[in-house]
Amino acid sequence: MIVDAWAQHPTTRLVNHPMLDSLRRWTRDQSDSITASDRELPVSVTTDAMDRAGVSKSLISAWTGPQGDLISNDEVAAFVNEAPDRLVGVGSVNIARPMDAVREIRRCVKELGFKGVRVLPWLWELPPTHARFYPVFAECCELGVPFCTQVGHTGPLMPSDVGRPIPHIDQVAIDFPELMIVGGHVGYPWTEEMVAVATKHANVYIDTSAYTVKRYPPELVRFMAGHGRRKVLFGSNWPMITPERCLADIDTLPLDEEARNDFLGGNAARVFSL
């Protein structure tokens, strides 16, 4: 089983947003990825991309930022309802109103059946150590769902410092040791910091979204093959990059069968209780 730990089914609000222009410059040669569109795309566009890569399930996320929803939680729920055997919901919330965020997390998990919560610090230009995040962490602990976030530099033209694993993820894990934290985008250029934090804290994980196998930093590959084999989850960041492209060189990784199976799906199934 292959599980994609970071994906989105795109809305026109997401794919047409100017903040993604810098990502389009990087992926201009990737004709198989989704570009700007003037029409809403059917869920089959996402499931077809999964099929081409042999992905069994994708965790598809909402996108909420200071300017509103680029993908709402209710839209994610509708997408999941169209393909319930293939798609799993991950919610997002407005941290500017912390108690509303807590109530929305409860709705996402208890009513919509979502398996995690994702908030992107760079969208808010606030590190995850900021007080506005802490009610989110507490509610994720109460409900037993992972908090998913981005680590490393920011692809869109926004400040990157909020993506530093040390001190930010390290401090959150100290304050909330029971919180499952999944840091997406491998943490580059601070991947070694991210590996150190995932080694230090029992409930900190890394996903490989936004990176092809050929671009995995060497320190991450060593971690995946060794003591971090139960700590790294496959992710694509669809529709910015296709899961097929992300997995194209999977056979070149020095992973034994157990480590490979854990990376491709076992770790995500365990972390997200799939």
N, C-alpha and C positions, 0 to 999 in steps of 0.2 A: 504493500500500500504506500502510495506517495501522497503526502499532505502538504499543500502550499500554505505556509503559516502567515503570509502577508500578500493579500491581493485586494483588489477593489473591482466591483462591477461598475464601469464608468457611467456617470451622468454627463450631459452636455456641460453642466456647470463646472464639473471637474476638468474635463479634457480641454475646454476652451479658456480656462483661467490663465491670465498672463503670467502668473508666477511659475507656470510650468514651461515657459519659453526656453529657459536655460536647459531643461532636461531634453527638450526637442532638439536643441543644437547637438547634444551628445548622442542622440539616438536617430539622427537624420538618415543613417544608412540602414535602419531596421524597418524594412517595409512591412514586417509582420506585426509590429506594435501599433497601438491605437493612437491616431493623431486627432487634431481638432475635428469636430463634427457638428453639423447643424441639426442632427436628429438623435433622438434617444435610441440606444442600441438594445436589441433583445438580449435576454439572459443567455441565449444560445451562443452568442459571440464569446462569452466567457467559458461556457462549458465546452465549446468546440476547441478553444485554446488549451483547456485542460486535457481534452482527449488526445490532442496531438502530442502531448508530453507524457501521457500515461498517468496524469494526476487524478487520484481518486476523489479527494475532497479539497476544497479551498476555503480558508477562513477569509471572508470578505468583510471589509470594514467600512463603517461610516467615516465621514470627514467633517469635523466641526471646528470652526475657528472663530476669531473675533468678528468676522464679517458675516457669519451665519454658516449654514450647512451647504457644503458642496455635494455631499451625499448624506441624506438624513437617515436616522435610525429606522424610521418607518419604510423608507425606500429599501434599505438593506433587508428588512423583514419580508418585504414583498418579493425581492429577488430570491431569497431563501425559499419562500413558499412555492416558487416556480420550479425549483430544483432541490428539494429537501434532502435528497440522497447524496447530493454533490456539494452543496454550499452550506457554510456554517457562519452565523452572524457574529460580528464583533462591533460593539457600540462605541460611540464617541459622545462627549459632553462638553458643555460650555462652562469652563472653569471660572469665568468671571462671576458666576452666581453659584457658589459652592453647594448650597443646600438644594437648589434646583438640580445641580449635577448629581448629587447623591440620589435624589428621587428618580432621576432619569436612569441611572445605573440600575436601580431596583426594578424599574419597569423593563429595561432591556433584558435583564437576566430572568426575572420571575414571569413576565408576561410574554416577551418575544422569544425567549429561549436562547439568547445569545451566550456565547462561551468565553467572552473576554471584553475588555475595554481598551481602547487605544486613544491616547492624546499625544499630539505632536508638539513638543515644547517650542520648536522654531516658529510654528504658526502663531504662538502667543508671545514670542520673544521673552519667554520666562523659563528658567531652568526648572527641572522637576523637583528641586529642593525648595521651590517657592511655596509659601503657605497655601496658595490656592489649590495646589495639587493634593494636599494631605487629606482632606475629606474623601477624595477619590480613592486614595490608597486604603483608607480605613474601610470604606464600603466594599472594595474589592476583596479585602481580607475577610470581612463578614460573610460575603457571598461565596467565597472560595473560587474566584475567577482571576485569571492573570491580568496584570496591567501591562499593556504593550506600548512601546514607544520607539522613537528613533534615536539612535546613537551614531556619533561620527559627524562628519561635515554635512552641511545642508546643500542639497542639489539646487533647489531654487535660490534665488539671490536674497538670502536672509542670513542673519548672523548664525555662526556655527557653534559658538562657545557653549550654548545650552545643551549641545550633544556630547559634552565631555563625560566619559564614564567615571573618571576621577576628577573632581570630587562628587559629581551629582548622583550617579547611580549608586556608587559606593555608600554615600550618606543615606539615601533612601532605604537601601537594604539594611543598613545598621538600625535605622529608626523603625522599620517594618520588617523584621526578619521572617515573618510568615508570609509576606507578600510575594507572589510569583511575578517576576519581572522578566519580560521578553524584550531584549534590545535588538531592534531591526537595523539592517544595513551595515552589519559587521563592526561598526565603530571606527572605520578608517577615517583619518590617519592615526587614530588612537586605538587600533585593534589590540595591541599588546596590553593596553590598560583594560580593555573590555574583557580580554581573556583572564587577566589577573582578578578582576572583580567577579567574573563568573566562577573562577576557581575558589575564591575566598568565601562566597556566599552560596549556601545550598540551594536557594530558590531563584538565582539569577541565571538567565539563559540568553543565547544569542541566536538570531536568525539571519540567514544569508541573503535576504531580499535585496534587490537592486544590483546584485553581482552575479556575473557568470562564473562558472567554475574556474576558468582560466585567470580570473581576477581575484580569486580568494588570496588574501595575504598569507605568506608562509606560516606565520605564527598561528593563524587560525587553523590551517590544515594540520599542523602538528597537534594542536589541541583536539581536533576532531578525531584524529587517529589514535590518540593516547588517552590521557585521563579525562578529557572533555567529551568523550564519545556520547555521553548521555546529556550533553549540555547544548548542542547545536541543532537547530531546526532548519530544514529547507524552506526558503521563501523566494518568491519571484519579484514582487511589486508590480504584477500585472495591473493595469494595461501599459505601464511605462516600459516594461520589458516582458517578453513572453516566457512562460515557464519552459517551453521547448528550448529556447535559446539558453536559459539559465542552466539546463540540465545536459546540454549538448556534449560536454566532456566529462560526465560523471565517472566514466570508467578510468580516467587518469588519476583519480584520487587514491591515495594509498590506504584504503579502508578495507578492513576485513569484512566478512559478510554481516556480522552482528553490528559493527559500527555503521556500515552503510545503511542497513535497515533502520537503525535508530535515527540516523540523520534524515533519511527520506520520509519517514512517517511515524516511527515508534515514539520518538521524543515528543512530537506534537500531539499525538494521541494521548500520551500520558499527561502532558502539561495542561491541555485544554479539555481533558476528560471526554474525549470523543468516543 
